[in-house]
């Protein structure tokens, strides 16, 4: 399977796990708490498969960066968390960095 598809699945699973973490209320809510364990478990499994084909710097950098962007978006949309111009610029810089590492540089396996 395409390693970038696996990486996208890992990122999505992490976003689900992190959202469930927010909803778990300190692991006092059973269903969201289960979502944390399952979400992160799937995320780490998919990352491990991705690492079989792509360099660790590319995989972890992309996973972490897009996780940050995704969680920030979820916070804004679902939890009414604020964002300002500095936050927007920071998110755009993160996205630009992921683009550079995956598309422009020779770090990734093209």
Buried (B, 14 or more C-beta within 10 A) or exposed (E): EEBBEBBBBBBBBBBBBBBBBBBBEEEEEEEBBEBBBBBBEBBEBBBEBBBEBBEEEBBBBBBBBBBEBBBBBBBBEEEEEEEEEEEEEBBEEBEEEBEEBBEEEEBBEE
